[in-house]
């Protein structure tokens, strides 16, 4: 039981350390630029082109991911019962493959959606 606690605290510590270094370094860089008289507008990341609403992108992402997982379970069951592939290989393999294909198609559809807006 002691191993799980150590791993959990190490993971938490690494995440905290990375976040702390990121924000403290960013703050020091900004303070140095302000001391030298740089304009504060360089800290604002503004997009000039309009983007698609967040909810459309989220729905597209979730729908294609769930479609991919559903197709994967269907294909895996066909592989198990028709081709005799083991359950422990067919289901995880096809789920990860089809979920990846769904997310890849989501990427291209989101790019297309961004261009339309």
N, C-alpha and C positions, 0 to 999 in steps of 0.2 A: 504494500500500500504506500510505502514511502516514495517509491519511484514516480507514481502519478503526481504526487504533490510537488516533487522537485521539478518535473517536466512542466507542470502547469505554471509554477512560479517563474521558471526560466522563460517560457513563452511570453508571459505577461511582462517580465522585465525587459525582454528584447523589444517588444512592441512599445513599451513606455520609453525606453532609451532612444529608439529611432525617432519617435514623435518629439521627445524633448530636444534632441539634437537638431531636428529640422526646424522647430519653431524658435529655438534660441539663436541658431545661426541666421535665420531669416531676420530676426529682430536686430541682431548686431549689424548685418549688412545694411538694413534700412536706416539705422541710427547713424552709421558712418556716412551714408549718402546724404542724409539730412544735414549733418554737421558740415559737409562740404558745400552745401547750398544747392543740391539737386532738387528738381521739381518733384513734388509729391504725386503728380499725375502718373509717374512711371509705375507706381504700385498698383494702379487700377487696371485690371485686364478687361478691356471693353471689346466686345465684338461689334464689328461694323455691319456684318451681314446678319439678317434675321435667322433664327433657328427654329426648328420644329418644337412644339410644346412638349414638355417633359412627359406628360401623361401619355401622349401618342407613342413616344419612344419606349416607355415602360411597358405599355400594353403590347406593342409589337415584339419586344424582347421576350416577355413572358409567354405570349401565344406561340411564337415559333419554338421556344424551348420546350413547352409542354407538348406541342405537336410532334417534335422530334422524339421526345421520351415515349409518347404513346405509340408512334410508329416503331420505335425500337423494341418495345415489349411485344408488339405483334410479330415483328420479324424474328425475334428471339424464340418465341413460341413455335413458329414455323420451323426454325432451325432445330429446335429440340425434338419436336415430334416427327418431323419428316426426314431430317438428315441425321438424327441421332447424335447431335452435338451435346456435350455435357451442359447441365444447367448453370454450373458455376462459371462457365466460360461464356456461354451465349448471352445471358442476360446482362452482366456488367459491360461486356465488350460492345454489344450493340447499343446499349443505353448511352455510353460515353461517346460512341461514334455518331449516333444520330443527334445527340444533344449538341455536339460540336458542329455538326453540319447545320443544325438549326440556328446556332449563334453566329456562324459564319454568314448564313443567308440574311440574318438580322442585320449584320454589319453593312452588307451591301444595300439592303433595302433602306436602312437609316440614312446612308449617304445619298441615296436617291431622294428620300423624303426631305433631306436638308436642302438639296438643290431646288426642289419644287417651291419651297417657302421663300 
